[in-house]
């Protein structure tokens, strides 16, 4: 049995997207790789904003699927920076699915942590100002 929850009221989703039939696996559920892609995009948007420029994904530190996503679910990804190094940023991402586009049927489906590196125009690591909040 899935544990129903609510979308975080104190946060703004980084991205929201509707799960479509073209995104399904052989069992008819939304393909895990599609979810991973959405999570990476949400993390990258947040890392790019914090680094004030180009970033690249260098690691998927953790990725946990808690529940499936189905066709017709609205998927909301919430990303926030949890660590800033000299050139790298670590971002936590939480993913919720509103079943059948119904906010009353919301399930936390995935959580992940990604690491990104800020790069310059030549693709070389560049410093990130870690004095920002």
Backbone as a printed PyTorch tensor [residue, N CA C, xyz], in Angstrom:
tensor([[[  0.8330,  -1.1820,   0.0000],
         [  0.0000,   0.0000,   0.0000],
         [  0.8830,   1.2520,   0.0000]],

        [[  0.5770,   2.1570,  -0.8870],
         [  1.3430,   3.3960,  -0.9710],
         [  0.9720,   4.3370,   0.1630]],

        [[  1.9830,   5.0650,   0.6120],
         [  1.7550,   6.0490,   1.6620],
         [  1.4810,   7.4010,   1.0230]],

        [[  0.2680,   7.8900,   1.1760],
         [ -0.1030,   9.1790,   0.6090],
         [  0.5220,  10.2980,   1.4300]],

        [[  0.8550,  11.3590,   0.7390],
         [  1.4490,  12.5270,   1.3700],
         [  0.9370,  13.7550,   0.6470]],

        [[  1.5420,  14.8750,   0.8690],
         [  1.2170,  16.1090,   0.1650],
         [  2.4820,  16.6820,  -0.4460]],

        [[  2.2960,  17.4660,  -1.4900],
         [  3.4360,  18.1890,  -2.0400],
         [  3.9490,  19.1490,  -0.9730]],

        [[  5.2650,  19.3530,  -0.9120],
         [  5.8090,  20.3000,   0.0770],
         [  5.2100,  21.6930,  -0.1270]],

        [[  4.6300,  22.2320,   0.9070],
         [  3.9780,  23.5440,   0.8130],
         [  4.9690,  24.7010,   0.9340]],

        [[  6.1390,  24.4230,   1.5050],
         [  7.1290,  25.4730,   1.7310],
         [  8.1950,  25.5240,   0.6450]],

        [[  8.0110,  24.7600,  -0.4340],
         [  9.0010,  24.7030,  -1.5120],
         [  8.3130,  24.8790,  -2.8610]],

        [[  9.0890,  25.3480,  -3.8110],
         [  8.5980,  25.4780,  -5.1870],
         [  9.2500,  24.3690,  -6.0080]],

        [[  8.4720,  23.6160,  -6.7880],
         [  9.0870,  22.5530,  -7.5870],
         [ 10.0380,  23.1330,  -8.6280]],

        [[ 11.1500,  22.4510,  -8.8220],
         [ 12.1130,  22.8630,  -9.8450],
         [ 11.5410,  22.5700, -11.2220]],

        [[ 10.9210,  21.3890, -11.3730],
         [ 10.2180,  21.0540, -12.6100],
         [  8.9680,  20.2530, -12.2740]],

        [[  7.9800,  20.3480, -13.1610],
         [  6.7700,  19.5160, -13.1090],
         [  6.5320,  19.0190, -14.5210]],

        [[  6.1830,  17.7510, -14.6300],
         [  5.9690,  17.1720, -15.9540],
         [  4.9090,  16.0850, -15.8740]],

        [[  4.1650,  15.9150, -16.9470],
         [  3.1250,  14.9060, -17.0260],
         [  3.7080,  13.6220, -17.6130]],

        [[  3.5620,  12.5060, -16.9190],
         [  4.0560,  11.2150, -17.4150],
         [  3.1460,  10.7290, -18.5390]],

        [[  3.7480,  10.4270, -19.6780],
         [  3.0010,  10.0830, -20.8930],
         [  3.2080,   8.6220, -21.2980]],

        [[  2.3170,   8.0790, -22.1290],
         [  2.4400,   6.6810, -22.5600],
         [  3.7690,   6.3510, -23.2420]],

        [[  4.3590,   7.2970, -23.9380],
         [  5.6340,   7.0490, -24.6210],
         [  6.7810,   6.8080, -23.6450]],

        [[  6.5690,   7.1070, -22.3560],
         [  7.6220,   6.9930, -21.3440],
         [  7.5410,   5.6920, -20.5490]],

        [[  6.7560,   4.7210, -21.0330],
         [  6.5500,   3.4860, -20.2690],
         [  7.5720,   2.4010, -20.6030]],

        [[  7.7230,   1.4870, -19.6350],
         [  8.5450,   0.2970, -19.8470],
         [  7.6480,  -0.8430, -20.3370]],

        [[  8.1970,  -2.0350, -20.4520],
         [  7.4410,  -3.1720, -20.9690],
         [  6.2640,  -3.5650, -20.0730]],

        [[  6.3220,  -3.2110, -18.7980],
         [  5.2420,  -3.5450, -17.8590],
         [  4.1310,  -2.4940, -17.8590]],

        [[  4.3570,  -1.3830, -18.5710],
         [  3.3470,  -0.3410, -18.6280],
         [  3.5150,   0.7600, -17.5940]],

        [[  4.5150,   0.6230, -16.7140],
         [  4.8220,   1.6870, -15.7530],
         [  5.7910,   2.6630, -16.4190]],

        [[  5.9320,   3.8320, -15.8370],
         [  6.8900,   4.7920, -16.3750],
         [  8.3010,   4.2430, -16.1630]],

        [[  9.0890,   4.2790, -17.2070],
         [ 10.4530,   3.7580, -17.2470],
         [ 11.3330,   4.4910, -16.2380]],

        [[ 12.0860,   3.7420, -15.4440],
         [ 12.9580,   4.3320, -14.4350],
         [ 13.9680,   5.2940, -15.0220]],

        [[ 14.4490,   5.0130, -16.2170],
         [ 15.4010,   5.9040, -16.8780],
         [ 14.7990,   7.2650, -17.1870]],

        [[ 13.4970,   7.2920, -17.4770],
         [ 12.8120,   8.5630, -17.7180],
         [ 12.7980,   9.3830, -16.4350]],

        [[ 12.5170,   8.7260, -15.3160],
         [ 12.5060,   9.4260, -14.0310],
         [ 13.9060,   9.9360, -13.7110]],

        [[ 14.9240,   9.1060, -13.9500],
         [ 16.3040,   9.5360, -13.7050],
         [ 16.6380,  10.7830, -14.5230]],

        [[ 16.1690,  10.8240, -15.7450],
         [ 16.4120,  11.9810, -16.6060],
         [ 15.7580,  13.2390, -16.0330]],

        [[ 14.5210,  13.1220, -15.5600],
         [ 13.8300,  14.2690, -14.9750],
         [ 14.5670,  14.7550, -13.7200]],

        [[ 15.0300,  13.8030, -12.9170],
         [ 15.7590,  14.1340, -11.6880],
         [ 17.0610,  14.8620, -12.0310]],

        [[ 17.7870,  14.3600, -13.0330],
         [ 19.0390,  15.0100, -13.4330],
         [ 18.7750,  16.4250, -13.9410]],

        [[ 17.6930,  16.6150, -14.7000],
         [ 17.3680,  17.9640, -15.1750],
         [ 17.0620,  18.8990, -14.0180]],

        [[ 16.2800,  18.4270, -13.0490],
         [ 15.9490,  19.2710, -11.8970],
         [ 17.2100,  19.6230, -11.1110]],

        [[ 18.0650,  18.6300, -10.8810],
         [ 19.3100,  18.8890, -10.1630],
         [ 20.2150,  19.8400, -10.9150]],

        [[ 20.2770,  19.6750, -12.2290],
         [ 21.1400,  20.5270, -13.0510],
         [ 20.6450,  21.9710, -13.0770]],

        [[ 19.3430,  22.1700, -13.1090],
         [ 18.7960,  23.5310, -13.0800],
         [ 19.2220,  24.2280, -11.7910]],

        [[ 19.0730,  23.5140, -10.6890],
         [ 19.4260,  24.0730,  -9.3820],
         [ 20.9300,  24.3280,  -9.2780]],

        [[ 21.7360,  23.3710,  -9.7230],
         [ 23.2010,  23.5300,  -9.6790],
         [ 23.6490,  24.6830, -10.5810]],

        [[ 23.0720,  24.7770, -11.7690],
         [ 23.4150,  25.8550, -12.7010],
         [ 23.1080,  27.2160, -12.0890]],

        [[ 21.9350,  27.3350, -11.4770],
         [ 21.5600,  28.6120, -10.8620],
         [ 22.5380,  28.9840,  -9.7460]],

        [[ 22.8930,  28.0150,  -8.9240],
         [ 23.7940,  28.2780,  -7.7880],
         [ 25.2170,  28.5630,  -8.2540]],

        [[ 25.6690,  27.8390,  -9.2930],
         [ 27.0310,  28.0220,  -9.8060],
         [ 27.1440,  29.2200, -10.7460]],

        [[ 26.0130,  29.7650, -11.1160],
         [ 25.9550,  30.9070, -12.0400],
         [ 26.6440,  30.6080, -13.3650]],

        [[ 26.3320,  29.4380, -13.9010],
         [ 26.8980,  29.0860, -15.1970],
         [ 26.8830,  27.5930, -15.4450]],

        [[ 27.5970,  27.2340, -16.4740],
         [ 27.6180,  25.8580, -16.9640],
         [ 28.0850,  24.8830, -15.8840]],

        [[ 27.3870,  23.7430, -15.8270],
         [ 27.7560,  22.6580, -14.9120],
         [ 27.6560,  21.3410, -15.6880]],

        [[ 28.2920,  20.3110, -15.1660],
         [ 28.1690,  18.9690, -15.7290],
         [ 27.8880,  17.9900, -14.5890]],

        [[ 27.1320,  16.9510, -14.9040],
         [ 26.8520,  15.9020, -13.9230],
         [ 28.0780,  15.0100, -13.8250]],

        [[ 28.5760,  14.7850, -12.6160],
         [ 29.7460,  13.9200, -12.4500],
         [ 29.4570,  12.6700, -11.6320]],

        [[ 28.3680,  12.6920, -10.8470],
         [ 28.0730,  11.5010, -10.0400],
         [ 26.6090,  11.4510,  -9.6480]],

        [[ 26.1080,  10.2400,  -9.6160],
         [ 24.8220,   9.9550,  -8.9950],
         [ 25.1890,   9.2680,  -7.6870]],

        [[ 25.1460,  10.0320,  -6.6030],
         [ 25.5900,   9.5280,  -5.3130],
         [ 24.6230,   8.5070,  -4.7360]],

        [[ 23.3320,   8.7620,  -4.9200],
         [ 22.3110,   7.8130,  -4.4710],
         [ 21.0500,   8.0300,  -5.2930]],

        [[ 20.2950,   6.9630,  -5.4100],
         [ 19.0350,   7.0260,  -6.1550],
         [ 18.1380,   5.9300,  -5.6100]],

        [[ 16.9890,   6.3280,  -5.0760],
         [ 16.0740,   5.3590,  -4.4840],
         [ 14.6840,   5.5250,  -5.0870]],

        [[ 14.1550,   4.4330,  -5.6190],
         [ 12.7800,   4.4050,  -6.1130],
         [ 11.9090,   3.8430,  -4.9910]],

        [[ 10.9220,   4.6090,  -4.5580],
         [ 10.0390,   4.1750,  -3.4830],
         [  8.7140,   3.6260,  -4.0100]],

        [[  8.2490,   4.1490,  -5.1330],
         [  6.9670,   3.7340,  -5.7010],
         [  6.9970,   4.0070,  -7.1930]],

        [[  6.2150,   3.2590,  -7.9650],
         [  6.1960,   3.4890,  -9.4120],
         [  5.4750,   4.7850,  -9.7710]],

        [[  5.7540,   5.2450, -10.9790],
         [  5.0440,   6.3720, -11.5720],
         [  4.2160,   5.7950, -12.7090]],

        [[  2.9910,   6.2890, -12.8450],
         [  2.0750,   5.7720, -13.8500],
         [  1.7530,   6.8330, -14.8910]],

        [[  1.3040,   6.3810, -16.0440],
         [  0.8450,   7.2890, -17.0950],
         [ -0.2600,   8.1710, -16.5110]],

        [[ -0.1430,   9.4530, -16.7570],
         [ -1.1300,  10.4090, -16.2660],
         [ -0.7630,  11.0670, -14.9550]],

        [[  0.2700,  10.5590, -14.2760],
         [  0.7300,  11.1990, -13.0460],
         [  1.4360,  12.5130, -13.3710]],

        [[  1.2440,  13.5100, -12.5180],
         [  2.0340,  14.7300, -12.6100],
         [  3.2220,  14.5440, -11.6700]],

        [[  4.4110,  14.6130, -12.2280],
         [  5.6390,  14.3850, -11.4790],
         [  6.2650,  15.7320, -11.1380]],

        [[  6.5110,  15.9540,  -9.8460],
         [  7.1170,  17.1990,  -9.3710],
         [  8.4590,  16.8810,  -8.7320]],

        [[  9.4970,  17.5710,  -9.1830],
         [ 10.8470,  17.3870,  -8.6510],
         [ 11.2540,  18.6320,  -7.8690]],

        [[ 11.6890,  18.4140,  -6.6380],
         [ 12.1340,  19.4840,  -5.7510],
         [ 13.6230,  19.2890,  -5.5010]],

        [[ 14.4300,  20.2490,  -5.9190],
         [ 15.8850,  20.1230,  -5.7940],
         [ 16.4380,  21.2610,  -4.9470]],

        [[ 17.4420,  20.9350,  -4.1320],
         [ 18.1200,  21.9810,  -3.3650],
         [ 19.5760,  21.5870,  -3.1390]],

        [[ 20.4350,  22.5920,  -3.1410],
         [ 21.8680,  22.3920,  -2.9420],
         [ 22.1070,  22.0890,  -1.4650]],

        [[ 22.8560,  21.0120,  -1.2140],
         [ 23.1660,  20.6480,   0.1720],
         [ 24.6400,  20.8220,   0.5110]],

        [[ 25.4730,  20.9910,  -0.5220],
         [ 26.8990,  21.1780,  -0.2770],
         [ 27.5220,  21.8920,  -1.4660]],

        [[ 28.4260,  22.8310,  -1.1650],
         [ 29.1970,  23.5120,  -2.2010],
         [ 30.6630,  23.3380,  -1.8730]],

        [[ 31.4100,  22.7780,  -2.8220],
         [ 32.8520,  22.6420,  -2.6660],
         [ 33.5580,  23.7070,  -3.4700]],

        [[ 34.8360,  23.4660,  -3.7870],
         [ 35.5910,  24.4360,  -4.5840],
         [ 35.0340,  24.5590,  -5.9960]],

        [[ 34.7720,  23.4100,  -6.6330],
         [ 34.2360,  23.4090,  -7.9990],
         [ 32.9530,  22.5870,  -8.1100]],

        [[ 32.5920,  21.8930,  -7.0550],
         [ 31.4500,  20.9730,  -7.1340],
         [ 30.2830,  21.4200,  -6.2730]],

        [[ 29.1150,  20.8790,  -6.6220],
         [ 27.8890,  21.1230,  -5.8660],
         [ 27.1640,  19.7910,  -5.7130]],

        [[ 26.6550,  19.5440,  -4.5290],
         [ 25.8540,  18.3490,  -4.2900],
         [ 24.4110,  18.7990,  -4.1250]],

        [[ 23.5230,  18.1130,  -4.8280],
         [ 22.1100,  18.4970,  -4.8570],
         [ 21.2480,  17.3010,  -4.4640]],

        [[ 20.3200,  17.5180,  -3.5310],
         [ 19.3130,  16.5180,  -3.1820],
         [ 18.0540,  16.8050,  -3.9760]],

        [[ 17.4220,  15.7510,  -4.4760],
         [ 16.2010,  15.8910,  -5.2560],
         [ 15.1580,  14.9310,  -4.7050]],

        [[ 13.9600,  15.4540,  -4.4360],
         [ 12.8230,  14.6430,  -4.0240],
         [ 11.7810,  14.6940,  -5.1330]],

        [[ 11.1420,  13.5430,  -5.3890],
         [ 10.1830,  13.4530,  -6.4800],
         [  8.8430,  12.9490,  -5.9500]],

        [[  7.7870,  13.6510,  -6.3290],
         [  6.4350,  13.2980,  -5.9320],
         [  5.5950,  13.0740,  -7.1830]],

        [[  4.6270,  12.1760,  -7.0870],
         [  3.6960,  11.9360,  -8.1910],
         [  2.2790,  12.1630,  -7.6900]],

        [[  1.5570,  12.9960,  -8.4170],
         [  0.1370,  13.1780,  -8.1450],
         [ -0.5890,  12.1840,  -9.0350]],

        [[ -1.1830,  11.1780,  -8.4300],
         [ -1.8430,  10.1130,  -9.1740],
         [ -3.0240,  10.6620,  -9.9700]],

        [[ -2.9890,  10.4160, -11.2690],
         [ -4.0850,  10.8500, -12.1270],
         [ -4.3510,  12.3390, -12.0530]],

        [[ -3.2900,  13.1140, -11.7970],
         [ -3.3640,  14.5810, -11.7170],
         [ -4.2170,  15.0440, -10.5490]],

        [[ -4.3010,  14.1980,  -9.5130],
         [ -5.1110,  14.5150,  -8.3320],
         [ -4.1990,  14.8320,  -7.1510]],

        [[ -4.1520,  16.0940,  -6.7140],
         [ -3.2690,  16.4550,  -5.6050],
         [ -3.5860,  15.7050,  -4.2970]],

        [[ -4.8000,  15.1910,  -4.1690],
         [ -5.1750,  14.4380,  -2.9730],
         [ -4.5710,  13.0270,  -2.9710]],

        [[ -4.0690,  12.5900,  -4.1120],
         [ -3.4670,  11.2610,  -4.2500],
         [ -1.9850,  11.4030,  -4.5740]],

        [[ -1.2510,  12.0300,  -3.6800],
         [  0.1610,  12.3270,  -3.9020],
         [  1.0430,  11.3140,  -3.1760]],

        [[  2.0880,  10.8460,  -3.8810],
         [  3.0030,   9.8380,  -3.3450],
         [  4.4400,  10.3020,  -3.5780]],

        [[  5.2760,  10.1580,  -2.5580],
         [  6.7140,  10.4120,  -2.7500],
         [  7.2740,   9.1760,  -3.4420]],

        [[  7.7860,   9.3520,  -4.6500],
         [  8.1800,   8.1950,  -5.4590],
         [  9.6780,   7.9710,  -5.5510]],

        [[ 10.4690,   9.0260,  -5.4290],
         [ 11.9130,   8.8960,  -5.6510],
         [ 12.6580,   9.9520,  -4.8480]],

        [[ 13.8820,   9.6030,  -4.4510],
         [ 14.8000,  10.5910,  -3.8920],
         [ 16.1970,  10.2640,  -4.4020]],

        [[ 16.9850,  11.3080,  -4.6090],
         [ 18.3240,  11.1120,  -5.1710],
         [ 19.2570,  12.2210,  -4.7210]],

        [[ 20.5450,  11.9350,  -4.8310],
         [ 21.5830,  12.9320,  -4.5960],
         [ 22.5540,  12.8720,  -5.7710]],

        [[ 22.7840,  14.0130,  -6.3990],
         [ 23.6790,  14.1240,  -7.5500],
         [ 24.7990,  15.1030,  -7.2270]],

        [[ 25.9590,  14.9150,  -7.8620],
         [ 27.0500,  15.8740,  -7.7750],
         [ 27.3190,  16.4470,  -9.1600]],

        [[ 27.4750,  17.7510,  -9.2000],
         [ 27.7590,  18.4870, -10.4300],
         [ 29.0570,  19.2530, -10.2390]],

        [[ 29.7460,  19.5170, -11.3410],
         [ 30.9540,  20.3410, -11.3100],
         [ 30.7340,  21.5350, -12.2270]],

        [[ 31.0790,  22.7080, -11.7200],
         [ 31.0250,  23.9200, -12.5300],
         [ 32.1960,  23.9030, -13.4950]],

        [[ 31.9220,  24.2380, -14.7590],
         [ 32.9850,  24.2370, -15.7710],
         [ 32.9710,  25.5580, -16.5410]],

        [[ 34.1520,  25.8740, -17.0860],
         [ 34.2720,  27.0870, -17.8910],
         [ 33.9450,  26.7720, -19.3530]],

        [[ 34.1850,  27.7330, -20.2440],
         [ 33.8720,  27.5560, -21.6670],
         [ 34.6720,  26.4280, -22.3130]],

        [[ 35.8200,  26.0980, -21.7250],
         [ 36.6550,  25.0250, -22.2600],
         [ 36.3200,  23.6690, -21.6390]],

        [[ 35.3240,  23.6430, -20.7650],
         [ 34.9390,  22.4030, -20.1140],
         [ 35.8180,  22.0270, -18.9300]],

        [[ 36.6410,  22.9490, -18.4860],
         [ 37.5300,  22.7070, -17.3360],
         [ 36.8450,  23.1710, -16.0550]],

        [[ 37.0770,  22.4740, -14.9380],
         [ 36.4660,  22.8950, -13.6730],
         [ 36.8210,  24.3380, -13.3310]],

        [[ 35.8500,  25.0350, -12.7830],
         [ 36.0530,  26.4140, -12.3560],
         [ 35.5180,  26.5660, -10.9300]],

        [[ 36.0230,  27.5430, -10.2120],
         [ 35.5740,  27.7380,  -8.8270],
         [ 34.1020,  28.1670,  -8.7550]],

        [[ 33.4750,  27.7300,  -7.6680],
         [ 32.1130,  28.1610,  -7.3440],
         [ 32.2150,  29.0200,  -6.0980]],

        [[ 31.5800,  30.1560,  -6.1160],
         [ 31.5740,  31.0400,  -4.9460],
         [ 30.7820,  30.3350,  -3.8430]],

        [[ 31.4720,  29.8660,  -2.8080],
         [ 30.7670,  29.1300,  -1.7550],
         [ 30.3990,  30.0050,  -0.5720]],

        [[ 30.4040,  31.3200,  -0.7790],
         [ 29.9560,  32.2280,   0.2800],
         [ 28.4740,  32.5600,   0.1610]],

        [[ 27.8640,  32.1460,  -0.9370],
         [ 26.4330,  32.4040,  -1.1490],
         [ 25.6250,  31.4620,  -0.2600]],

        [[ 24.3830,  31.8470,  -0.0460],
         [ 23.4920,  30.9490,   0.6890],
         [ 22.3490,  30.5200,  -0.1750]]])
